[in-house]
Amino acid sequence: MKYYSTNNPGIQVSLEEAVVKGLADDKGLFMPEKIKKLPDEFFETIGTLSFQEIALEVAKAFFDEDIEVDALEKIVNDTLNFDTPLVKVEKDIYSLELFHGPTLAFKDIGARFMSRVLAYFIQKQAKNELVNVLVATSGDTGSAVANGFLGVEGIHVYVLYPKGKVSKIQESQFTTLGKNITALEVDGTFDDCQRLVKTAFLDKELNEKMRLTSANSINVARFLPQAFYYFYAYSQLRSMNPKLGIDELETVICVPSGNFGNITAGLFAKKMGLPVKRFIAANNRNDIFLKYLQTGTYTPKPSVVTIANAMDVGDPSNFVRILDLYNHSHAEIAAEISGVSYTDEEIADGIRACLSKNSYLLDPHGACGYLALKEGLTEDEKGIFLETAHPAKFAETVEEIIGKKVEIPQKLQKFMKGKKQSIELGADFDGFKEFLMGR
Ligand SMILES: *Cc1c(COP(=O)(O)O)cnc(C)c1O
């Protein structure tokens, strides 16, 4: 299957090239040329299938021309070796818990899948040359990528992060791993880290010496696997409501959104035939998408800091994919997706309300999803919100809101007990380049 650029459908590349490049030469995002509809029988029997079985069917629809089915099955099974259970929170509201992976957030799934797809292509190329992944992080992406790529043969990962500007929990998730993961502690800001990475990709001498690639969230191999769990969520909802027929189940899916990759994968799932009635994009105060829905004009803004900080995005990169999916029609987009935006106070109130009513502790991102369903669900609808991270990942914030300690899961405790290993660097490119050249 070919992948085209959102900036120019005439630019078409193979899956391999799309994965290795990440971004098209004209800076557009790659889109698959076809979105195959899955057969009716698949949806009739979906309630009897496991997460891995469902994911394989979805993965085949995109990747079976480019990755042999055996290898694809191995990649899927290896990526999804943890569950994403649907939990009933209260009447008609369900939480899809996407936080049971290694770093307790949904980005684990895309990062793991991408690492294995990249490894598959590297092995096929048989060049016997190490591929170096450079990733700049303000916290969450670095941990997902580092853990997703941990131990993957033929790939070395360099995580660049701003010294003193990520939480201890986050830092421990990518500085304690060792093996093929190197953490670079940059004396600067996140923007400095991003600039270093971008400059490295453009540096001729460096690229002649070593193979560099990114593990950006816009990469198709990170983005598309996010469609898997929408199907699995629906299958669980069907099983939990056995009396409702396929046509009676009115499913609304609400996605806490920042760069809009997660929700766009859900829109792909719907195009593949998943019977979702409508989507809600839940935002914090960074409400650029909501403003677009209201006015028809997209106006990026600098992001503002909120307590749901993984959604502090002022210019969501996947917005162009949504435009492309709906032929740039504002009417079509607004018919499919509605938007909401919450202040920090509203998010905090939502966490407290859900805890006291349901004894269910939300993280600040999932709380936006919960609130939107509370507010927007009609009589006959059933709502699923994506719980994108475990509340313990944001322990300090959540503890302050609920006035109680949050239990830290074993997995997180293990990271926090590990020994920090990082290499300190300045924010100037020359120092970074010299470091890489010396590897
Ligand atoms: C990345 C992230 C989001 C936003 O997902 P997008 O795909 O960027 O919209 C939401 N919640 C958490 C916890 C995240 O880490």
The ligand as an SDF file (V2000), in Angstrom:
LIG
                    3D

 15 15  0  0  0  0  0  0  0  0999 V2000
   -0.4060   12.1760   24.5270 C   0  0  0  0  0  0  0  0  0  0  0  0
   -1.5110   12.1830   25.5250 C   0  0  0  0  0  0  0  0  0  0  0  0
   -2.8150   12.6650   25.2380 C   0  0  0  0  0  0  0  0  0  0  0  0
   -3.1500   13.3100   23.9140 C   0  0  0  0  0  0  0  0  0  0  0  0
   -3.1750   12.3900   22.8450 O   0  0  0  0  0  0  0  0  0  0  0  0
   -3.1100   12.9430   21.3470 P   0  0  0  0  0  0  0  0  0  0  0  0
   -3.0290   11.7380   20.4900 O   0  0  0  0  0  0  0  0  0  0  0  0
   -1.8960   13.8190   21.2660 O   0  0  0  0  0  0  0  0  0  0  0  0
   -4.3710   13.7330   21.1170 O   0  0  0  0  0  0  0  0  0  0  0  0
   -3.8040   12.5450   26.1900 C   0  0  0  0  0  0  0  0  0  0  0  0
   -3.5290   12.0310   27.4100 N   0  0  0  0  0  0  0  0  0  0  0  0
   -2.3080   11.5590   27.7410 C   0  0  0  0  0  0  0  0  0  0  0  0
   -2.0850   11.0030   29.0990 C   0  0  0  0  0  0  0  0  0  0  0  0
   -1.2540   11.6240   26.8160 C   0  0  0  0  0  0  0  0  0  0  0  0
   -0.0390   11.1850   27.1760 O   0  0  0  0  0  0  0  0  0  0  0  0
  1  2  1  0
  2  3  1  0
  2 14  2  0
  3  4  1  0
  3 10  2  0
  4  5  1  0
  5  6  1  0
  6  7  2  0
  6  8  1  0
  6  9  1  0
 10 11  1  0
 11 12  2  0
 12 13  1  0
 12 14  1  0
 14 15  1  0
M  END
$$$$
